[in-house]
Amino acid sequence: MTQYARFVGPNGIVHTGRVQHGRLQDIPGDPQILDLLRMPPERRRDLDVRAGRAQKLPISDARLAVPVEPRAMRDFLTFEAHIAGMKMSEPGSGQVPEQWYEAPAFLFMNPWSVVPSGADIPMPPFTHRLDFELEVAAIVKNTVRDVAIEEASEHIAGYCILNDWSARDIQGNEMRIGLGPSKGKDFANTLGPWLTTPDELEPYREGDRFALEMSVSVNGEVVGTDNLRNMSWSFEEMLVHASRDAWVGAGDILATGTASQGALSERWARAGGELVIPPLQVGDVVTMTVQGLGTIENRIVETVSPGHLAPRARRTYGPDRL
């Protein structure tokens, strides 16, 4: 399969490698992955061949880096079953809002929070409900605006697994104000383990979807599964919507949002709020696998972030400011 990774060499320098048969083949010149994918096909094939003759590092021995460093990240809500499950814990009818069916809604994420597979995830301070989110991310190949649906696939460089870590109790408090999520989700996003090019996923194609089995486990026990074919919006439709009257940059991430059963919070919501699977704790290892894309894994470690703001005192206003 055509898969490209970034990894840290013994000298601390980040290299670009081609993934082949469980090994990383160092690509001459260590081009950025997007630069490599934008090269003329014959030039890229030449580098692939030369990489095959170069150093071959077992992936199990490699310290991976993130495949790309995005300037912007958009996280969509494309799995209807996940939204339906989450609505069970919210006030109202418990139904998916009609507006969800009109366009693929998204929120922006913190691009500075991206970490690779294998990185430790410090427990965020002040949370008691740390959660994960099983997702797939498309990496945008070119800087584009107002993309037509017929051209959208040309602008997707490839795909990675994404874990959008979430502090659910903090997130819930923020969203009651009418904004957010913000601090409940800005501390970490795992992206990796490498970038898989679209042509390598063609055997899994079903129309404008990919039938890829997805799973997430905690400490080796599978706690959620889904299939990427269950997206209600395709990656191409996500790009069309994101680029409408707006620039989407090369290297930007378009993420699917959480797969059904891809987060503990959905399981809690479906159980009437009961924590049927406990929130993540220090020492827990979260592993996500997506067919054709590989596996990412991270361990939760002790909190390292200090500090907290003091609450504000409630003020009293006159009738004209109530």
Disulfide bonds with the S-S distance in Angstrom:
none
